[in-house]
Amino acid sequence: MKINGLILAAGNSSRLGKNKQTIKFKNATLLQMIEHSLLKCCDHVVVVLGHDHQAIPTQAKSQVVINSKWQSGMGSSIKVGVDCLKNQSDALLIALCDQPMIPPSHYQNLVAAAIHSPHQIISSHYQNINGVPAIFPQEYFNKLLSLPDKHGARKLISDHQNNVFSIACPSAKLDIDTFDDLTKLMTLD
């Protein structure tokens, strides 16, 4: 089973006021941290960049694709990434660059569950929701490509709850959207 990683990192971090992708934490940028985790458990990793993409360093082993319509919303980045990977993937692990506390072992657990249940959506469960990071089998690729630009993958997970296997991931609740989130992260270093 070929599981490829898709990292969504195209936004302009408007609530934070600077590119969250380039924030350093534990000797790496937030984006490089997630790339490192996915490169360990996925066959191939694609990073979708958009805003200020020239200023965002990525791992040499990752493939970068540019979402020229990044302002449209997360769904537009999902479409760019899925379109890039759909013909070479049995499943896609969709992740964000702003959840730095998720341990690499959680991504490995998602992949193991997807191999065991190849036709289910495998999601992360935190704060009473099922969300990303999540793995979508190939039969959901067209639905991902049909998401409204303003919606992320959580909508698809919600719409298909009867076919979702979730794995607890309390560390996913910290995502870096605001200065307060960043302050909280830096106290954990």
C-alpha positions as CSV (number, residue, x, y, z in Angstrom):
1,M,0.0,0.0,0.0
2,K,1.5,3.3,-1.1
3,I,0.7,6.1,1.4
4,N,1.9,9.5,0.5
5,G,2.0,12.6,2.7
6,L,0.4,15.9,1.9
7,I,1.4,18.9,4.1
8,L,-0.8,22.0,3.8
9,A,1.4,25.1,4.3
10,A,0.1,27.7,1.8
11,G,-1.6,30.3,4.1
12,N,-0.3,33.7,5.1
13,S,-0.7,33.2,8.9
14,S,-2.8,36.4,9.1
15,R,-3.8,35.9,12.7
16,L,-0.2,35.4,13.7
17,G,1.3,38.2,11.7
18,K,4.3,36.2,10.3
19,N,4.9,33.0,8.4
20,K,4.2,30.2,10.9
21,Q,6.0,27.8,8.5
22,T,9.3,29.4,9.3
23,I,9.0,29.6,13.1
24,K,11.9,27.8,14.8
25,F,11.1,25.2,17.5
26,K,13.5,22.6,18.7
27,N,16.2,23.4,16.1
28,A,13.9,23.2,13.1
29,T,11.1,25.2,11.5
30,L,7.5,24.1,12.1
31,L,7.3,23.0,8.5
32,Q,10.6,21.0,8.7
33,M,9.4,19.2,11.8
34,I,6.3,17.9,10.1
35,E,8.2,17.0,7.0
36,H,10.7,15.0,9.0
37,S,7.8,13.1,10.7
38,L,6.1,12.3,7.4
39,L,9.3,11.4,5.5
40,K,9.8,8.6,8.1
41,C,6.4,6.9,7.5
42,C,5.2,8.0,4.0
43,D,6.4,6.8,0.6
44,H,6.6,10.4,-0.7
45,V,5.8,13.8,0.7
46,V,4.3,16.8,-1.0
47,V,4.3,20.3,0.6
48,V,1.7,22.7,-0.7
49,L,3.0,26.3,-0.4
50,G,1.4,29.5,-1.5
51,H,1.9,32.9,0.2
52,D,5.6,34.0,0.2
53,H,6.7,30.5,-0.9
54,Q,10.2,31.7,-1.9
55,A,10.9,32.5,1.7
56,I,9.9,29.1,3.1
57,P,12.6,26.4,3.3
58,T,11.6,22.8,2.8
59,Q,13.4,19.4,3.2
60,A,15.3,18.3,0.1
61,K,13.4,15.0,0.0
62,S,10.0,16.7,-0.2
63,Q,8.3,17.8,-3.4
64,V,7.0,21.3,-3.4
65,V,3.9,22.4,-5.3
66,I,2.6,25.9,-5.4
67,N,-1.1,26.9,-4.8
68,S,-1.5,30.1,-6.7
69,K,-5.0,30.4,-5.3
70,W,-4.0,30.0,-1.7
71,Q,-6.2,33.0,-0.7
72,S,-9.3,30.9,-1.6
73,G,-8.9,28.6,1.4
74,M,-7.6,25.3,2.6
75,G,-9.7,23.3,0.2
76,S,-7.9,24.9,-2.7
77,S,-4.6,23.6,-1.3
78,I,-6.0,20.2,-0.7
79,K,-7.1,20.1,-4.4
80,V,-3.6,21.1,-5.6
81,G,-2.0,18.4,-3.4
82,V,-4.4,15.6,-4.3
83,D,-4.2,16.4,-7.9
84,C,-0.4,16.1,-7.7
85,L,-0.5,12.7,-5.9
86,K,-3.8,11.0,-6.9
87,N,-2.3,8.8,-9.6
88,Q,0.6,7.5,-7.4
89,S,-1.2,6.9,-4.1
90,D,-3.4,4.3,-2.5
91,A,-4.0,6.7,0.4
92,L,-3.0,10.2,1.4
93,L,-2.0,11.4,4.9
94,I,-3.1,15.0,5.1
95,A,-1.3,17.1,7.8
96,L,-0.9,20.7,8.7
97,C,2.4,22.5,9.4
98,D,1.1,24.2,12.6
99,Q,0.6,21.2,15.0
100,P,4.2,20.8,16.2
101,M,3.4,18.8,19.4
102,I,2.2,15.8,17.5
103,P,4.8,13.1,18.0
104,P,6.2,11.1,15.0
105,S,4.7,8.0,16.6
106,H,1.2,9.3,16.0
107,Y,1.8,9.6,12.3
108,Q,3.2,6.0,12.3
109,N,0.1,4.8,14.2
110,L,-2.1,6.5,11.5
111,V,-0.2,4.7,8.8
112,A,-0.3,1.3,10.6
113,A,-4.1,1.7,11.0
114,A,-4.5,2.6,7.3
115,I,-2.6,-0.5,6.3
116,H,-4.9,-2.6,8.6
117,S,-8.1,-0.9,7.4
118,P,-7.3,0.3,3.9
119,H,-10.9,1.5,3.0
120,Q,-11.5,3.6,6.1
121,I,-10.6,7.2,6.8
122,I,-8.1,7.2,9.7
123,S,-8.4,10.4,11.7
124,S,-6.9,12.0,14.8
125,H,-9.3,12.6,17.7
126,Y,-8.8,15.6,19.9
127,Q,-11.1,18.2,21.6
128,N,-14.1,16.0,20.9
129,I,-13.6,16.1,17.1
130,N,-12.1,13.9,14.4
131,G,-9.7,15.9,12.3
132,V,-6.3,16.1,10.7
133,P,-3.8,14.7,10.5
134,A,-5.9,12.0,8.8
135,I,-5.4,9.4,6.1
136,F,-7.9,9.2,3.2
137,P,-8.0,6.1,1.0
138,Q,-8.1,6.4,-2.8
139,E,-11.9,6.1,-2.9
140,Y,-12.1,9.5,-1.3
141,F,-9.8,11.4,-3.6
142,N,-12.6,12.7,-5.9
143,K,-14.5,13.9,-2.8
144,L,-11.3,15.7,-1.6
145,L,-11.0,17.3,-5.1
146,S,-14.7,18.4,-4.8
147,L,-14.3,20.1,-1.4
148,P,-15.3,23.8,-1.4
149,D,-12.2,26.0,-1.3
150,K,-13.1,27.4,2.1
151,H,-13.4,23.9,3.7
152,G,-10.7,21.7,5.0
153,A,-10.6,17.9,5.2
154,R,-12.5,17.9,8.5
155,K,-15.7,18.4,6.5
156,L,-15.2,15.2,4.6
157,I,-14.4,13.3,7.9
158,S,-17.6,14.7,9.4
159,D,-19.7,13.7,6.3
160,H,-18.4,10.1,6.5
161,Q,-18.4,9.4,10.2
162,N,-19.7,5.9,9.6
163,N,-16.4,5.0,7.9
164,V,-13.9,6.7,10.2
165,F,-11.5,5.0,12.5
166,S,-10.0,7.6,15.0
167,I,-6.9,7.5,17.1
168,A,-6.6,9.7,20.1
169,C,-4.1,12.6,19.7
170,P,-4.5,15.1,22.5
171,S,-1.3,16.9,21.4
172,A,-3.0,17.9,18.2
173,K,-5.1,20.5,20.1
174,L,-2.2,23.0,20.1
175,D,-2.1,24.6,16.7
176,I,-0.2,27.8,16.1
177,D,-2.7,30.4,14.9
178,T,-2.1,33.4,17.2
179,F,0.6,35.0,19.1
180,D,-0.8,33.5,22.3
181,D,-0.5,30.0,20.7
182,L,3.1,30.8,19.8
183,T,3.9,32.0,23.4
184,K,2.4,28.7,24.8
185,L,4.5,26.7,22.4
186,M,7.7,28.5,23.3
187,T,7.1,27.7,27.0
188,L,7.2,24.0,26.1
189,D,10.6,24.2,24.5
